[in-house]
């Protein structure tokens, strides 16, 4: 199970690709988020793809993708992603895809409503990706019996009724939406249902017993819907919780190895707390640029306080994957922050207490970092000591060949005590 212990963008995709390149993986299981994910994988021959809904092991022949019921599935974005994969040498991505029929269906109406709400916030924007994932989840919570789901794509009249009700409700609330008529959407969803294997939840139990599987998380624990720094969060559970529930249903609870991904600098896309942010760092990320919806991609020094909080929220890990170690060799003055002024650690609260999380956010926006006196000479060792957790995979570049790690059984050494 691969989860980001930051604000996202730490390198989950490249870690999943390495796992699929170094062992016979049967299926990559996506267990949260939706089309807003952006997991970049680069091959040694230069081919590159930003994985959104397909699993980041799809470059590896035979590796399947399963979109679980915890995913928000956008068939229109999925088709575009499949087209790009075909263009970079993976023509059978859709053949290797299964989708749980219970998963919520993201539509152009959700996307238009998401963007309208974000624009209305003005200077108080949350940094949404603008793809309607949160809007889809919110509508599903408000109207669980009527929310469009993947299985509805096999029943055109049912889907027509649900899309019409969705459009009418959102239009009544927000005014006219920048989205096509329902009749124009239906053929694409019908084509999706004819092309993709839509399955029930029992399919995954069989896959888990057919060979090794990798659970690929999206976004980061510090953006978690309940434990992130409200309101700069996602409408998604970004911890291991969903993956554990899927394993439990299959009778395999507690059998997976937990990998937490971090990078040598702590980053954030868009507004919200980033205590160690340092605009003087001469850094850029070619795969994460400023965009109109999320805003600026920000860089900071390694924030051990925030990452230790993420470990506590997640319930600990078996090992860490530390990426972007190639930055260390550039002679940059990169430091580790082990405490803030007047604050040594952050403690999780009960899930659902958003007032508490908002108060924590306000405190973090005022916090100031205290750094180690000098940069570490051995980054993996320093991170392991700062978080009391072993670093078992290191990455010095984007390709699988630029990673070093032990056989998978060496990861199972007992969870860090958080």
N, C-alpha and C positions, 0 to 999 in steps of 0.2 A: 504494500500500500504506500503510494507516494503522495506526500502532502507538503505544501509550501509553508514554512514556519515564519513567513514575513507577510508583506502586503501583495504578494504575487510577483511574477516575473523573475523568480530565482533560478529557474532552469528545470522545472518538472519535466517538460517535454524531452529534453536531452537526456535526463536520467532514465525516463521510461524507454527511450530509444536504446540506450546502453544496455538496459536489462533485457530487452528483446533481441539485441545483437549478440549477447553473451550466454544465452540459455534458450531452450526450446519453449517459448511462450505460446500458449494456445490462444488466449484472448486478453485484450486490454479492456477493462471494464471502466466506463465513465460513471461517476457516482454523485456528481453535483454540478451546478452551473449549467451553461448552455453555449450558445454560439458566440458569446463574448470572450470565451477562452482564446488565448493566443500563445500556443506552446510551439516554440520554434525548434525545428530539427534541421541540421545541416549534415549532409553526407560528405564523405571524403572526396567524392568527385565533384563537389560544389553544388549539387542539387539541394534545394531548400524548400520547405513547406511550413506554413504556420498552421498548426493543427488547432481547430476550433471544436468540432464535434467528433471527428474521427480520432481514434486513439493514436498516440504519438509513436506507436510501434508499427504503423501501417507501411512504412518503407520496407519492412522486413517481410519477405515472402511467407505467406501462409498465416501470419498473425491476424487474428480477427479483432473486430471492435464490437462491443456490446454497450448500447446506450440503455442504462437501467431506468427504472421508473422514477428515480430521483433527478434525472436530467430534464431540462427544458429543451425540447427538440424543435428545431426550425428547419423544416424540409427544404425551403427555398434556399437558405444559406448552405444546407448540406449538399444540394445539387451543385452549387457554385464551387464548393470545396472539392467535390469529387471531380469536377472538370479540371481544376488546377492539378490535382494529384495525377490525373491521366496525362496532363501535359508534361509532368516531370517524371513519367515512367511508371506510374502505378495505375493501370487501367482497370483493375479488378477491385477497387476499394469498396464499392457498393456490394459486390458479391460476397465480401467478407464481413458484412455489417448485419447485425440484428438489433432490433429496437423493441423495447418493452411497450406493449400497447397502452399501459396505464400512464406513460409519461405525458406530461402536459405539452400541448402544442403551441408554440410561439407563432404569431401571425402578424401580418402587416398592421393590424389594428393595435396590437400590443405595442409594436415598435413606434407607431405614430403617437400614441398616448404617452409613452415613456418620454419621447423627445419634447412633447408639448409641456409636460410637467417640469422637465429639467430646465427648459427655456424660461418658464414662468418663475423659477427660483431666482433668476437674475444673479446677483453677486453671491448668493447663498447656495449655488449649485453643489451637488454632492459628488460630481465626477462620474456620472453614469456613463456606460459604454454606448448608450443610445440604441440598443438592439432589442429592448422590450422584455428582457429576461425577468427582471423584477416585477414588471407590470403583469406578466403572465402568471407568476407565482401569486401576486396579490389578488388577481381575479380568481384564481383557483381556490384561494382561501375564502373569498367572499361568496363564491358561487360554485361550490365543489361538485354539485350534481349537474351543472350545465357547462362547466369549463371544457373547451375543446381538448381532446386527447388524441394521441397517435392512432389508436384503434378506430377512431371516428372516420379516419381517411378511407376506410373500407366501406363506409355507409354514407354515400353522398348526400342523401336527404337529411340525415341526422346532423351531419357536419354543416349543411346549409343553415339549418335552424340555429345551431349553436353559434356559428359565425355571425349570423344576422342579429341574434340577441346580444352578442358581445359588441358588435359595432354600434348598435342602437344605445346600449347602456353607456359606452364610453363617449359617444357623440353627445348624448344628453348631459353628461357631466362636463365635457371639455370643449364642446363645440365641434365644428366640422374637422374631420381628420384627414390628413394627407395620406390616403390609402385607397387602393382600387376597390371597385364593387365586389361584392361577395361572389357573384357569378364568374368574375374573371379569376378568382383565386381557386375555385374548385377543381379545374382541370389539373393544376400543378399538384394538388394534394392527392388526386386520384392516381396520377402518374407515380407519385411517391409510393402509394400503397401497392401498386402493381410491381414496382421495381425492387422494393426493400422487404426483407423478411421481418414481419411484425410478429412478435412472440409474446407468450405470457410469462409470468415470473418464474415458472418452473424451469424455463430454458437454462437459466444461469446455473442452477444446481447441477445440471448435467455437464455444463462447460467446466465448472470448477473441479469436477472429477475426471475430466478428459485430459488434463495437463496443467502445467503451471499457468497461473493468470496474474496479471498486474492490474491493480486498482489505481487509476490515474485521477487524482484530485484536480480541482480547478481553483484559480485565485489563491488566496493565502489565509492562514488562520487569523491574522490580525484584521482581516476584513469580515470575519464570521458574523452572521446575522444576529447572533445573541451575545457573543463575547468580543466582537470587534469594537472599534471606537466610534460609537454612534454619534451623528447620523452618517458618517463616511464609511458605510459598510455595504455589503451585498445582501440580496434576498436569497441566501444560500448557506447551508451548513458546510463550512469549509474544513472541518476537522475530519477525523476518521469515522465519525458516528454512522454516517450512511453506509459506508463500506462494511463496518462491523455488523450492521443490521442485516445486510445482504448475506454475509457469511453465516450469521446466526440462523437465518431462514433455511439455509442449505445444510444445517447441521455441522458447520465448520467453524463455530465461534472460537476466536482466540488462536487460530492457526496461521495467521498471516504475519509477515515481518513488516514492521512499521519503519518507513524511511522518511526522515524529515529533511527537506531541501532548504539550503541557505546559500547566499552568495557573500563574497568577501566585503561587499558594500551593501548597505541596506537602502533599498529603493522604494519609491512609491509613485504610482501614476495618478495624478490629480490631487485635489485638495484633501486636507485632513492632517492629523499629527504625523510628523517625521522629525523626532526630537534631534536626531544627529545630522539633519540636513546641512550640507556645506556647499553653497553655490560656488565656492572657489575650487572645488574639485574639477579638474579638466577632463570630464568624462562625458561620453555619449554612448547610446545604445542603438545600433543600426536597426534593430528589430522593434524598438520601443521609442517612438518619437512623439512629440507633442501632437495632439489631434483635437478637433473641435469639441469632442464630447468629454473625453477623460481629462483633457488639459495637459499640463506640462509633466514630463517624466523627470522625477527628482532623484538626486543622489545624496546619500549621507554615509557617514562612517558606520562601522559594524555596531549595531545596537543590541548588545547582549541583554539589556534589561527587557526590551520588547520581545526578543526571541525567547528568553526564559519564560516570559508570560505566555507566549504561544505554546511552549512545551507543556506548561501546566494546564492550559485550556485543553490541549489535545490528549492529555493523559500520558504523556511520555512517548518516547520512540525507542527503537532498538539500535538505531544508528543514524548518523547525519551524512548527507551528501553535501560537500562544500564546493561550490562552483565559482567560476571567474577568478581562479587563482592566477591566471595570466596577468591580471592587473597588478599583482604584487611585484612582478619583475620590471615594472615600468619606472620604478623609483619614486612612486607617489607616496606622500606622507599619509598613509591610511592607518587609522587608529581603531582601537576597541573601546567602546563606552560600556563600563560595567555598572555604573550608577548615575543617577541624575542628582542635581543639587537638592538636598533634603528628601531624597526618595531613592531607596536602595532596590526595591523590587515592587512589581505589580502583582496583585492577587486577583484571581478570577472571582466573579460573583455568581449568583444564581442565574441560570439562563432565563431570559425574558425580562429582566429588570433593566429596561432601556434607559430609565432615568439615572440609574447608577452608572451605566456606560457613558451617558452623555456628560455626567459630572467628571468621570475619568478622562474623557476627551478634553474637556475644558482645562483640566489640570495638566494634561500632556502638552497642550498648546502653549502653556506658560513655562514648561519645564526646560531646564538647560542641562546639556550633557557634561559629564566629567570624564575625560579621556585618560587612558594609560599614558605614561610619560613618553613612550616611544613606540614605534610600530613593532609588531611581533617579528621575530626572526623565523619562527616556525608557525605559520598560520593555522594549519590543522590542529597542532597541539594546543595553541592558544585558544582556539574556538572550543575544543573539547574540554579544556579546563574551565573556561568561562561558563559553559553550559552543563558541565558535569555529565557529558554524553560523548561517546566515541564518534570520531569522524572516520567513516569506513569507506567513503568514496570521495575522490578528489577529481576535479575537472579543471584542466588548463586550456580548454578551447571548446568550441561548439560540437565537435564530432565525437563519436563513440571512441575512436582511437586515441583521443586526447584525455581519456579518463582512466583512473587507476582504482581498482577495488578488488576485494577478495571474493572467493566463491560465496554464493548466497548463504550457505549454511553458517558462515562466519559472522553473519549479521545477527544471528539469534543468540544473543548473549545476556538477555534480560533487560527489561525496559528501564530507562533512566528514571530515577526516583522523584517524579513530579506528581 
